[in-house]
């Protein structure tokens, strides 16, 4: 693998770290709304978190995704870029040939599939840490169903303890709870992420420019993120519920059962819970991700040219 191909993984790591810092507070609000603990509305959720936990409540569980999601995005961007180049090399005989929409779609689907391998456990731990703020009584859970070893206040002391507890109680498969829903979210989701970004960058960038400006990258990345996260919300709700399930008791038997119970108890609107937060959060988070990716990629390539 050439250094040029490795650059995509390094740049993806930088972009992922920036996205976590920008998007985690709204991600916490989104996770709480989707898990269904009676917050009612986005505004009420924000006020409740702030009143009960202060500003620190919005950053609960961020240390783990700050490290791991950076690696996760490194894989996603690295796989997408390298698969895209392989397709261009195979179809056009030139790895730098501009990709067609079908090329982008195929590379996006492969990246989305790879993302679940790393992203499933990362999302699970992040959501478990975000959701363990209520005492069992406040969460209206029957104490007799509480798993052995859980405290009354919180289930996990931190990311490492969370991973250890899940492995001990549920095995390796427990780390991939909700992965089927994540796969159904991410495969089409990344198509609606990379394709709009590439198309919008092409539209915004003047023909005489060899590469898009930072503003073009920021704008195209933000719009692509809003589109992708907005349309992914229904399956994101299912994924979040499956991953939050099991902190104190198991409620769902799988994707279909989660969809069925959620619809039966709360109606069709439940699958659009967090839609506004997802869409709003998607813009700054993805704008930061693509901007960090493109700028660091350019810097790495310029450095490689200076030091061949």
Secondary structure, 3 states (H helix, E strand, C coil): CCHHHHHHHHHHHHHHHHHHHHHHHHHHHHHHHHHCCCCCCHHHHHHHHHHHHCHHHHHCCHHHHHHHHHHHHHHHHHHHHHHHHHHHHHHHCCCCCCCCHHHHHHHHHHHHHHHHHHHHHHHHHHHHHHHCCCCCCCCCCCHHHCCCCCCCCCCCCCHHHHHHHHHHHHCHHHHHCCHHHHHHHHHHHHHHHHHHHHHHHHHHCCCCCCCCCHHHHHHHHHHHHHHHHHHCHHHHHHHHHHHHCCCCCCCCCCHHHHHHHHHHHHCHHHHHCCHHHHHHHHHHHHHHHHHHHHHHHHHHHHHHHHCC
